[in-house]
């Protein structure tokens, strides 16, 4: 029987039940509605597939409420309305609402009963002027205890920013055909940065940028497990569950974890967002008009990147440069890591050679495959030796 590629339904569901069911429906459609084959691919029961079909017919792929349909000993409707009224007017919690009812209405009601009333009427019980909380789960990343290159924040900056640049500078960018996008990766521990450029904002360039950053770090002595944190832009996978799933699986083979931040929360990537402001103030605004060609732009960007990593002092690093802080706190990092070229991503596949570090990733997998083959061969030899006749083994031993 032909092998079937398996997808992890439960991993998708941990991120979002809606995403997991949408993935099941897409695979089901790709296999012409074959429920059994879809269930085998996701390693789930057929009932789970039918559940996704049922939820799709209802136009709601989210989990249904588990609240009981019938509530015994339910609080009187008028009293429940009074509790919600106090909640809207004051924003009080169950305990203070209980005290208000006793003082104003001489009504004694259990704190737990009030809590259940508020839970049943979440939408109606919101206090005035209270913002709706973003329910997206946030992955915990401990920035403060992270060591060098354990947490790397990645983001994309649109260089042609009218809030930062003048119209003369923007016109100069288009006239001289300079890159429009800056790709940034910053180490939270040392503030050490890598920068790339492109003319297009695309998933292909985003994928190339992540793997170029990874290959550069691995080829210069970084051995730690790396957590890449990105926003939810389409260039980093966006809402495509399949792209995110495949990228996470691929990066895990190289000792990395890929984390998407919450949508609409730039504060989840504060270090890289703040560094973009520095780029405007110390590079683009003072230097852009002196750049006459793409070649000049390359050398200006390389000099600025060296200045940022090796020369510029950072308040968060006790007035040391990122490279000085990195050299003091981390061992085994190649000194050449500080000489970073500002890579251009649009034609990355045909421009890079061995110096880029890509060969390290490629050889990593090939060496792993060779080791596994060697282990299999040794196991096969031992098995043959054990199963051989006693006399034959004795002859081989004598020889």
ABEGO torsion letter per residue (X at the ends): XBBBBBBBAAAAAAABAAAAAAAAAAAAAAAGGBAAAAAAAAGBBAAAAAAAAAAAAAGBABBBBABBABBBGBBBAAAAAAAAAAAAAAGBBAAAAAAAAAAAAGBBBBAAAAAAAAAABAAAABBBGBBBBBABBBBBBBAAABBBGABBBBBBBBABBAAABBAAAAAAAAAAGBBABBBBBBBAAAGBBBBBBBABBBAAAAAAAAAAAAAAAAAAGBABBBBBBBBABAAAGEABAAAAAAAAAAAAAAGBBBBBBBBGBAAABAAAAAAAAAAAAAAAAAAAAABABAAAAAAAAAAAAAAAAAABBBAAAGGBBAAAAAAAABBGBBAAAABBBBBBAAAAAAABBAAAGAAAAAAAAAAAAAAAAAAAAAAAAAAAAAABBAAAAAAAAAX
